[in-house]
Amino acid sequence: MSRQRQDHDVEIETRNIEERSDSSRVASTLIKYVAYLIIFFGFLYFLIKYVFPMF
């Protein structure tokens, strides 16, 4: 007697990919880089205003 239907043990893997947009992390990163820019331009201003005129 032949079987017309064979049972297979198949595990189906499902993946749920969610893009997370954590606004607090984005805001803190933005504040950090803005602070870096302010420090950098402040240092450049200091060099141009006070150090270079000495030469």
Distance bins in CASP14 RR format, pairs under 12 A and 6 or more apart:
PFRMAT RR
TARGET T0000
AUTHOR 0000-0000-0000
RMODE 2
METHOD distances of the structure
MODEL  1
20 26 0 0 0 0 0 1 0 0 0 0 0
21 27 0 0 0 0 0 1 0 0 0 0 0
22 28 0 0 0 0 1 0 0 0 0 0 0
22 29 0 0 0 0 0 1 0 0 0 0 0
23 29 0 0 0 0 0 1 0 0 0 0 0
23 30 0 0 0 0 0 1 0 0 0 0 0
24 30 0 0 0 0 0 1 0 0 0 0 0
24 31 0 0 0 0 0 1 0 0 0 0 0
25 31 0 0 0 0 0 1 0 0 0 0 0
25 32 0 0 0 0 0 1 0 0 0 0 0
26 32 0 0 0 0 0 1 0 0 0 0 0
26 33 0 0 0 0 0 1 0 0 0 0 0
27 33 0 0 0 0 0 1 0 0 0 0 0
27 34 0 0 0 0 0 1 0 0 0 0 0
28 34 0 0 0 0 0 1 0 0 0 0 0
28 35 0 0 0 0 0 1 0 0 0 0 0
29 35 0 0 0 0 0 1 0 0 0 0 0
29 36 0 0 0 0 0 1 0 0 0 0 0
30 36 0 0 0 0 0 1 0 0 0 0 0
30 37 0 0 0 0 0 1 0 0 0 0 0
31 37 0 0 0 0 0 1 0 0 0 0 0
31 38 0 0 0 0 0 1 0 0 0 0 0
32 38 0 0 0 0 0 1 0 0 0 0 0
32 39 0 0 0 0 0 1 0 0 0 0 0
33 39 0 0 0 0 0 1 0 0 0 0 0
33 40 0 0 0 0 0 1 0 0 0 0 0
34 40 0 0 0 0 0 1 0 0 0 0 0
34 41 0 0 0 0 0 1 0 0 0 0 0
35 41 0 0 0 0 0 1 0 0 0 0 0
35 42 0 0 0 0 0 1 0 0 0 0 0
36 42 0 0 0 0 0 1 0 0 0 0 0
36 43 0 0 0 0 0 1 0 0 0 0 0
37 43 0 0 0 0 0 1 0 0 0 0 0
37 44 0 0 0 0 0 1 0 0 0 0 0
38 44 0 0 0 0 0 1 0 0 0 0 0
38 45 0 0 0 0 0 1 0 0 0 0 0
39 45 0 0 0 0 0 1 0 0 0 0 0
39 46 0 0 0 0 0 1 0 0 0 0 0
40 46 0 0 0 0 0 1 0 0 0 0 0
40 47 0 0 0 0 0 1 0 0 0 0 0
41 47 0 0 0 0 0 1 0 0 0 0 0
41 48 0 0 0 0 0 1 0 0 0 0 0
41 49 0 0 0 0 0 1 0 0 0 0 0
42 48 0 0 0 0 1 0 0 0 0 0 0
42 49 0 0 0 0 1 0 0 0 0 0 0
42 50 0 0 0 0 0 1 0 0 0 0 0
43 49 0 0 0 0 0 1 0 0 0 0 0
43 50 0 0 0 0 0 1 0 0 0 0 0
43 51 0 0 0 0 0 1 0 0 0 0 0
44 50 0 0 0 0 0 1 0 0 0 0 0
44 51 0 0 0 0 0 1 0 0 0 0 0
44 52 0 0 0 0 0 1 0 0 0 0 0
45 51 0 0 0 0 0 1 0 0 0 0 0
45 52 0 0 0 0 0 1 0 0 0 0 0
46 52 0 0 0 0 1 0 0 0 0 0 0
46 53 0 0 0 0 0 1 0 0 0 0 0
47 53 0 0 0 0 0 1 0 0 0 0 0
47 54 0 0 0 0 0 1 0 0 0 0 0
47 55 0 0 0 0 0 1 0 0 0 0 0
48 54 0 0 0 0 0 1 0 0 0 0 0
48 55 0 0 0 0 0 1 0 0 0 0 0
END
